[in-house]
Amino acid sequence: MTLQFLHYYLIFTSNNDVQDLLIFGHNIDTWLIYVLIFFGLTSLAFVFVWLIGFLGERQSGKSIKQPWE
């Protein structure tokens, strides 16, 4: 038994193949915007956590050690 019918659903040959495809009711352009917003928020959260840790370690009065020390 061959699964030729899955070829049309799982394999894309160009970007035009997914042009009219809806994923959970949204087109691919909407999902790209959601992904950019998600990556932007997670990068801001990473910088915020790093900055909080750096300021907390700096205010503790101890010298900041390098990982190899």
C-alpha positions in Angstrom: 0.0 0.0 0.0 1.5 3.3 -1.0 0.7 6.6 0.7 0.7 8.8 -2.4 -2.2 10.9 -1.1 0.0 12.2 1.8 2.4 13.7 -0.8 0.0 16.5 -1.4 -0.5 17.3 2.3 3.1 16.9 3.6 5.5 17.8 0.8 5.8 21.3 -0.6 7.8 22.1 -3.7 7.7 25.9 -3.5 6.4 28.7 -1.4 3.4 29.0 -3.7 2.2 25.6 -2.5 1.3 26.9 0.9 -0.1 30.2 -0.3 -3.8 29.3 0.3 -3.3 26.8 3.0 -5.0 27.6 6.3 -3.4 26.3 9.5 -5.9 26.4 12.5 -7.9 29.0 10.5 -5.0 31.4 9.8 -3.0 31.8 6.6 0.8 31.5 6.5 1.4 35.3 6.6 -0.5 35.5 9.9 1.6 32.7 11.4 4.8 34.4 10.3 3.8 37.5 12.2 3.0 35.5 15.3 6.4 33.8 15.1 8.2 37.2 14.8 6.3 38.5 17.8 7.0 35.4 19.8 10.8 35.5 19.0 10.8 39.2 19.9 9.2 38.7 23.2 11.4 35.7 24.1 14.5 37.7 23.2 13.4 40.6 25.4 12.7 38.2 28.2 16.2 36.7 27.9 17.9 40.1 28.0 15.7 41.1 30.9 16.6 38.0 33.0 20.3 38.4 32.1 20.2 42.0 33.1 18.4 41.3 36.4 21.0 38.6 37.3 23.9 40.9 36.3 22.6 43.8 38.5 21.9 41.5 41.4 25.4 39.9 41.3 27.0 43.4 40.9 25.1 44.8 44.0 26.0 41.8 46.2 29.4 43.2 46.7 31.2 40.0 45.6 33.5 40.0 42.7 32.0 38.7 39.5 33.7 35.4 38.7 34.2 34.1 35.2 32.9 30.5 34.5 36.4 29.2 34.1 37.6 30.5 37.6 
